[in-house]
């Protein structure tokens, strides 16, 4: 019996998540369609990085654990 209740709880949570995410998904789709075609990501990174290599940006001020 508890398996049936657990399944019902699981599917209830899934349905709730879906109902919460659908409006966001729709807004994101509208935004993407309004901005035009998707740019090449490597060109976009290069343009926004100011000429700095992406690996340098990631490593910059990174705290390593010893």
C-alpha positions in Angstrom: 0.0 0.0 0.0 2.8 2.4 0.8 4.3 1.9 -2.7 1.0 3.1 -4.2 1.0 6.2 -1.9 4.7 6.8 -2.7 3.9 6.6 -6.5 1.0 8.9 -6.1 3.2 11.4 -4.2 5.9 11.2 -6.8 3.5 11.8 -9.7 1.8 14.6 -7.9 5.2 16.3 -7.4 6.0 15.8 -11.0 2.7 17.3 -12.1 3.2 20.3 -9.8 6.8 20.9 -11.2 5.5 20.7 -14.8 2.7 23.2 -14.1 5.3 25.6 -12.5 7.8 25.2 -15.4 5.5 25.5 -18.4 5.0 29.3 -18.1 8.7 29.8 -17.7 9.4 27.5 -20.7 6.9 29.5 -22.8 8.5 32.8 -21.8 12.0 31.5 -22.7 10.8 30.2 -26.1 9.2 33.6 -26.8 12.5 35.3 -25.9 14.6 33.1 -28.1 12.2 33.5 -31.0 12.3 37.3 -30.6 16.1 37.5 -30.5 16.6 35.8 -33.9 18.8 33.0 -34.9 21.2 31.4 -32.4 24.7 32.7 -32.8 27.7 30.5 -33.0 28.7 30.0 -29.4 32.4 30.1 -30.0 32.1 33.4 -31.8 29.9 34.8 -29.0 32.4 33.7 -26.3 35.2 35.3 -28.2 33.3 38.6 -28.7 32.2 38.8 -25.1 35.5 37.7 -23.5 37.4 40.8 -24.6 40.0 38.5 -26.3 40.8 36.5 -23.1 40.8 32.8 -23.5 37.9 31.1 -21.8 40.1 28.8 -19.8 41.9 31.8 -18.4 38.6 33.4 -17.3 37.6 30.2 -15.6 40.9 29.9 -13.7 41.1 33.6 -12.8 40.9 34.0 -9.0 40.0 30.4 -8.5 40.8 29.0 -5.1 42.3 25.6 -5.2 42.1 23.2 -2.2 45.4 21.7 -1.2 
